[in-house]
Structure formats: C-alpha cells, structure tokens
Amino acid sequence: MRTSKKLFALAAASALVIAACGDDDDGGSSDTTAASETTAAEETTETTETSETTETTEATTETTEADEGSADDEEAVAEGAAFAVDTSACEDPDAATATIEGTIKIGTSIPLSGGPAVLFAPFGAGQQAYIDYYNSEFGGVNGQELELIIKDDQYTADLTKANSDELVFDDEVAVLGGVIGSPNNLAIQADLNAQCVPQLWASTGAPNWGAVDEFPWTTGLLVAYDIESAVWANWIIENIGEGASVGLFYVNNEFGQSYVNAFNVAADELGLDIVAEEVIDPADSGAPSGQMTNLVEANPDAILAIPLGGQCTAFMTELGNAKAANPDFDPAVYQTATCANPIFFGPVDNGGADGVYSSNNLKDVNNPDTAANDPGAIAYLEAFAATGSDADPGGIALAGWESMELTVHVIQEAADAGELSRETIINAARNIDHVSNLLRDGLTYRMNTEDGYIGEGSQILVWNAEAGGFEEQGDIINLEGSLGVYTGS
C-alpha cells in the first residue's frame, strides 16, 4: 500500500504529542480497565488484500471533545462533495429505489460455531443488544420495527456468500451490516454492489471498503490498518529516533501481511530499519518460542506484533519469558488494536504484557468511572446485560453494538429525509457525519465522495499490569480524511 506523506506528517505531529505526554511522570490520563477472566480464544482474524493505494485529501489533527449523538451542524463539516449513488448501474434499479415498508430487516453473517465463534460470537450479542435497545427506547425507526437476522458462517467465506444470498433473496433484508472478516466481505462485495444492497460497516480494517467509485454500496467499520501502522512508525521515530531497528511478528496470512505491507512503507519513508520478521501460522495455538528466540537475537529497539486471538496472549507470555532470561532485551512493543482487550492482556502474569502498547477508538466501558458516569456506556451495559450473554462487554461485543448503532443511524437519517430506500440508506452512510455514543471524545465518523473511510483516528493505550488495565497515552490521534479513497492500484 502506498500511503501519502501527508498521512506520515499528521501521524508524526500526533506522535510528538504522545511523546510529550509520555515523558510526564503522571503517564498521561488514566483509562484503567478491570482485567477480565481468561477464556480460550481460537486463532481467527480478518484478512485483507495486499498492495493497494489510496488517494488523499486534506486532514486535520484534533484533540477537542465531541458531544454524543450526531455532529452539530455548526461543527467542522467534512470537505468534499456530497455522495449520491447511481442506481442506473443496479441489476434492478426499481428495487434499489423502492420504499421500504413495514419491518426493517437487517442481515449479518458472523461465526457462531466452530473455533472462531469463541472470539467472534459476542459480536452478535452486541449487535442484538443494540437492536433490542432501539426498538424498546424509540419504537424502531419512525414506528417501523427493526429485525436483525444473524446467520452462522463459521468464518468461512463460502458460507458467508451462501448466507448473503439467503438474506437477500429469501429473507429480503434491506441491508447487510457488520459482517466479520475481510475474505468474507470480499466474497459478497461484488454481488451486493450489483444488487445494490447496502453492505454496511464491514468489520475489518482492510482498505477495500474505501472504493467509493467501484463499490459504492460497501462501507467499512474498523480503523484502517495503515493508520495504525503509520502512527506506530512515527511513535518509534519520536521516542527512539531515525534509524531505529524494528522486529515484526505477524500471522502468516493476508491479515498479517496487510499490516506488514503498510508498516514497510512507513519504515521506508521514515528511515526505520527492519531487522527481523517472524511469522506464525493462523492455526498455531502454541507458544511462539522459536520466533521469540530470533527476535531476542535481533534485539530490535521496537516490535510490531500482529497475532490472532489467543496468539495475542501467547506472544506476550513469551515476551515476558524472554525479558526475564535476557535482561538487555527490552524493546518497545505494539500489538494491533485487534488485541486491545483485557481478555488477552489480563492472563499474562509474568510481566510480558506490562508496558505493551495498543490502541482503540471506542470508550473503555470496563473503566469504573466510564461505566458509572458516561450515558452511552450506561445504556450499552444495561442493554448488553439484558441479552444474558456472559461475554466481556468491553470486548468485541462493543464493536458489534457499534456496527448496529451506525447501521440504525443511517437508516434513521434516510427515513427522516423523507424516503426510506436502499438508495437513501447508502447515501446516508456515504455522507455520514456522526459521533456515536461509544466513540471516544475527539473523534467523528465522517465520509463523503473524497473520503471513503469512517475510521481514521484512535487512542494509543498502554497496559498497566499493576492496575490491571489500559491507560491512555497522550491525546486522541485524529487523522480524519487522510486516506481519501481506495483506488486498488
């Protein structure tokens, strides 16, 4: 992926703020999370295509607080023209513009059985919690009840495709929302765009969801992987210096490779020296002892770790063992946001998780202060408890809730504009300017014709083993608009 110098410049500015705050004895503002009990999470992930480019537009770095709900019209508005989908390209243009009457059906496909379900099934519980909450609190969308239909794909793209066909043709859903996994979303992207069925908030950080021109009916949910890579690369420059050595540990599939590709671009741009690359098979649940031995031998200044599920815990455990056996081995370590969960950090009891960095763009609902005082967190926790799920509410379930809050938000926006149809729903999504109840203060969900990505900001976190939770490092990093649109070349 070729990332613009503008992105690196913005990330560098943000890294300076983080570095300044990190030097403070107080360690930045606290965002401490109670550690959850460990559960056995199977190794699964979202995978992504590699070797892509994005066009860039003007971006800003903000640290201002944002109110809950929709962004105020008087606030800064996204640059770029309003998006309007062309329905003449649809297989059935009349179906795309037809008024949606009665119950509004939303479909999704996620792993509910098999190994991946251990990690991903709570996502569905979070989704259902939001739909139940909205129906109960608001009576649906202007009196039209919402119905969520969740199908099990076992994290297999072929099953996702079959589920999508059933949802569209048999269940007659209005939209699909929050489908998990890059290969899974890629498997249905072309068909849904031809059918002109909104494929909302694909739950991956792959760049493909920003293809406004080629696949306008598809939008993504997670912070883009190259945003994370650029931010960590700039953190290394600001805290260690140009020429710093870096070791990479990543899962050997497209998901891991996508991060590596993005980081390689950043490293080349900023003058970092990659001295080691260690991989692990996606299905490997054992300790990465050999890989850690090689990392110790290379002794890099910093490490970017891109493991999967339970591998997050296994990597940090081996990191702790390596540090204990090799006192001179003390790299700065960043694990990707897919690992930013107490369920993975909490079980590491040998010091390997302490001081490891990660990031997240959603509020920490396990933080006692947030849980007690933040209205959005209170509503979420009450609604999630009502589902009867025993999953960690601060884990992937939170992202599931977010996927449905955004789905319902754009449906409500379309309905309030006067005509509820698939056409007006995707137009509302591609023109979104919204602050959700659980998005961290200082961030906004925003897209338009020149900005195909909703997630371009995050909060750097560091794990405090003594406190048993994450602490914020510096201010929110907001790179809104920096990725532009996906061109695929």
N, C-alpha and C positions, 0 to 999 in steps of 0.2 A: 504494500500500500504506500503510495506517495502522499505524504502529509505536508501541508504547506508550512513555510517558515513562519507565517503569521500564528499558526497554532503553537509552534515551539516558543515564539516570543511571548505569547499570552501565558503559556504554561510556565515559562521562566519567571514572569512577573509574579505569578501566584506562588511559585516555589520560594521566591525571595521573602514573601510574607510568612510562609510556613517556617522558613529557616529562622527568621527573626523571632517568631513566637516560640520556636523550639529551643532557642537559646535562653529563654526566660526560665528562671528556676521554678516557676509555677507550672511549667509544661503546657501552657495553653488552657483553654476552657475544658472543663471536665464533662465527659459524656459516658459515665461509668455504667456498665451493664452487668446485671447479675448473671453469672455463668449458669448455663443450663446443664442438666444431666446429659451424659453422653448417650447417643444412640448409634447403632451401626448403620452408617450410610453407605450404600453401594456406590461404586465409582461410575458416575454418569456425568454428562455435560452437554453443553450446547456447542455444536461445531459450526465452522464457518468457512466460506470460500476464501481463497487467498489471492494476493496480487491484484488489488483494486486501487482506484484513485478516487479522490473526492475533490470537487470544486470548492472553493472557499469564498465566504462572504465576510463582511465586517462583523467583528465580535467585540464583546465587552467583558471586562473582568469586574464583577460586582461583589460587594460584601454587605449589601443592605438587606434588611429584613423584609420578608414578604408576608402579607396577610394571608389568612386562609381563604379558600374559595377562589373565584375567578379573578384574574388580574384586573385591577382597576383600569378603566379606560384612560384615566389621566396618567397612568404609569407609562414607562417607556414601552413603546409598541415596536414589534418586530419590523425590521426593514424588509423590503421586498413586496412584490405584488401579491394580492390575494389569489389563492389557488381555486380553480374551477375545473372539475373533471370533465373530460369529453366523453359523453355517453354514446356517441355515434360509433365508437370502436367496440362497443359491447356486443356479445353474441345476441343478446336480447335487450335492446335499448329500452323498450317499454317496461321490462321488469326492473331495470335499474332506476327508473323514474316513478314507478308505481307507488302510490301512497301505502304506507304500512299501517294496517288497521288491526285492532284487537290486541291480543297478547304479543309483546315484542320478544321474539325468541333470539337468544344469543347462544352460539355454539362454541365449544372448545374441545381440544384433544390434548390430553396430557397422560403421563404414565401413572396408572392406578394399580398395576400389578407387575410382578417381576422385580428384579433388583432395583431398577431406577425409581420405583414407587416409594422406596424408603425415604429417598431425598425429596422427590417431587410431589407426592400425593398431597402434602399440606398446602401446596399452591392452590389446589382445587378447593380445599376447605376455606381458604381466604377469599377465593372468588365467590363461593356460595354465600359466605357471610355478608359480603357487600350487597349482593342482590337481595337477600332477605332483609337486610337493613334498609335499603332504599324503598323496597315495596312497603315495609312496615311504617317507615317515617314519612314517606312522601306519596304513598299510594301509587307507586310506579311513575311513569313519565306522562304527566298530564292525564292521569286516570288510566293509562294503558299499563297493565301489569307486565313486569319483566319475568322471563323464564330463562334459566340457564340450563343448557343441556351439555353435560360433560361426558365425553367418551374416552375410553382407555386405549392408548396406542403402544403401551409398554416401551415407549421411547424408540419406536421403530417407524421409520419414515413411510414404509409401505402401508402400515396400519393407519398412520396419520392421513394418508391420501384416501384410504377407504372410508375413514371416519368423516373426512371433509365432504366426500360425495354423499354420504348418508345425511349429513347435517343439511346440506344444500338442497338435495332433491327429495329426500323423504321427510325430514323434519321441517324443511322450509324456513330455516333460520334467516333472520335479517342480516346478521353479521357473524363472523368468527372473531373471537377475542382471546388474547393471551395464550396462544398455542406455544408450547415449550419446545425449544431446540431449533438450531439453525437448519440441520438437514431436514427436519420435519416441516418447518415453514417453507423451505425451498421446494419441497416436494409438492406443495399445494399452491405456491405463489402464482405460477403461470395460469393454472386453471381458474383460480379465484379472480384473477385480473381479467381474464377473458369473459368470465361470467359476470363480472362487475359486482362481486360480493365483497364488501369491505373485510379485509384481513387486518384487523386492528391489533396493535401492540404485541407483535411477535416477541416472545420472551427470550431474547438473545441480544447481544451487543454487536452482531455482525453488521458490516457496512451496507449489505444488500438492501436493507429496508429504507434506505435514503434515495432509492432510484425513482425520483418524482416523475420523470418523463416516461420511463419504460414500464414501471409497475406502480402506478399512482394509487392503486387500491390497497397497498400494503404499507403499514407503518410499524416501527419498532418501539420497544419499551425501555430496554436497559441502556445504561451509559455505554457509549461506543467504546470498543476495546482500544482504539488508537488514542482516545482521550486519556485513558488510564496510563497507557504506555508513555505518552508524551509527558504527562505530569510526573511520573516516577523518574524518567530520564532527567528531567530538569531538576527534580529534588536532588538527585545524585550530583549534578553539576554544582548546585548552590551549596550543598553540605559537604561534599567531598572534593570536588574540583574537576576541571577538564582533564581528560586522560585517565580518569578513574577506571579501574577494572571491574567488570561485571560478569557474574556467572548466571546462567539461565538453567532453570529446572522446569520442564514442561511435559504435559501429557502428549503422547505421540499420536495426535490426530489433528484434524483441521482446526479445532478449537484452540489447542495449544499453539499450533503453527501460526494462527492469525495474530495472536499476541506477539509472538516472536518476530514475525514479519514487521509489525508496526514498531516494535522496540528496535529492531535493526536499523530502520530508517531514522529513528530518533538518535540512536547511538552514533550513526554515521554523521548526522547533521551536527551533533553537539560535541563530537570528539571523545566518545567513550570507547573503551577497549573491551570487547567481549572475549574473555579468556577461557570460558568453559561453557559447554552446552550439554546438559544431561537430560535424558528423556525417560519416561515411564509409560508402560502400556496402559491404555484406558481401563483394562480389566484387572490390573495388578493391584491387589489389596495388601500386599506385603510391605515391609519396611524398605525404603529406598536406600539401603545401606551402601551398596556399590556406588550409586550416584553421589551420595554424600561424601564418600571417601575421595572421589575425584574432585568434588568441589573443595574439600579441605586442602587437597594437594595444590589446586589452582590458587587458593586463598584470595578470592576477589574482594574488592572493597565493598561490593554490594551484590545482592542476588535478587533477581525477579523470579518468583515461583508461581507456576501456573498448574497446580494439581487439580484433581477432580474429587469432589465429595469427601469421602473418608481419607483420601490421599492428602488433604489439607492437614489433617491431624497427624498422619504418619510422617509427613515431611518435617513438621515442627518438632515431633518427638525425636527424629533422627538428628535434627539441628541441635537440640539440647544435648544429646549424647556426644555429638561431635565437639561442641563447645567445651564440655566437661573434660574430654580427652585431649583437647588441643587448645590450651589457653590463649594462643596467639590468633586463633580463628574467631573473628568477631565481626562478620560483615553486617551491613545494614540490609535488612530483608523486607521485601514487599510481597505479600500474597494478594492475588487479584480479588476483586470485590465478590467474586463467586464464593470465596472462603470467609467473607466477613460476617461470621456468625459465631456466637458463643458455643454453639453445639460442636464446632470444630476446634476452637481455641481452648475452651474450658478444660477438656480432658488432659491436656498436655501438662504434666505435673513435674517435669524435670527442668523447667526454665526455658525450654525451647520456644515457647510462644511469647514469652515476655519481651516486649520491645519490638515485636514484629508489626509492620505497617500493613494497612489495607485501606479501603475506602467504601463509602456508601452515600447515596443521595437521599435516602429516606431516614426519617426520625428513628431514634432508638427507643422503641416502646417498652423495652425492658428496663430502661432507666427509671428508677422510682419517681424522680421529680417529673419526668415527662408523663409517665403513666398516671400520676395523680393530678396534674395541672393542665396538660395540653388537651383541649376539647376533642381534637381529631383522634388522638391516641386513646382517650377515654371511650369514645364512640366505637372505635375499632376493637378495643379489648373486650368491651361488653358484647359486641356483636359476634366476635370470634368465640368467646366463651359459650355463647348460646348454641353454637354448632355442635358442642360436645367433643370436639377434637382435643386430643391430648398432645398435639404438636406444639412446639415452641412458637408462640405468637409473634416473636421477634425475628423469626427465621424467614424461610421462603414463603410462608403463608402471607406475610406482609406484602410481598410482591404480587401475590395473587389478588389480594384486596385492591392493590393499586391498579392492576390491569382492568379490573371491573369498574373501579371509580372513574377511570379515564374513558372506558367504553360507554358507560352510562352518561358521563358528562357530555360527550359529543352527540349522543342520541338526544339528550335533553336540549342541547343547543340547536340541533336540527329541527326538533319539534317546535321549539319556541320561535324559530324563524318563520314558521307558518306552514311548512310542508315536510312531513317525515317520510323520507325515502332512502334507499341505499345511496343515491346520488348526494342528497343533502348531508347524510351522515359522514361520508368520506370527505366532503368539502369542509365540514366542521372539524374533522380530525386533522386534515392537512393545513388548516388555518388556526389550529389550537393556540390559545394564549391563556394559560390556566395555572393556578397554584393549587395543587391538591392538598387535602387536609394533612397528609403524612409526608409531604415533600419538605426537605429541610429548608429552614428560613434562608432566604437569599437566592433561591433557585426558582425557575419558572419553566413550565412545559410550553414550548413555543415552536411553531413551524410555519412555513409559507413556501412559495414557489422556489425561493433561493435557499431554503434551509429544510433539508429532509430528515433531520434528526431531532428527536424530542429530548434525549438525554445527553447533555453536554456540560454537565457540572457535577461536582461531588465534594465530599468532605474527607480529607485524609484523617485516618484514625490510627491509633497505636494501642496495642494490647497491654494492659497493666495487670500482671498476674496477681499481684498482692490484692488489688481491688476487685479482681475477678471480672473485669470488663474493659471496654474500649474507652479511650479518651481522645477528644478532638485535638488535632494538631493544626494550629493556625486558623485562618478564616476559610470560609467556603470558597472553592475554586469554581468560578463560573466562566466557561468558555463558550457561552451561547453564540451560535451562528458560525463557529469556527470551521465546521466540517462541510458546510454547504450542501451539495447534493452528490449522490453516488453516480459515477459515470461508467464504472465497470471496466475501465481500460487503463 
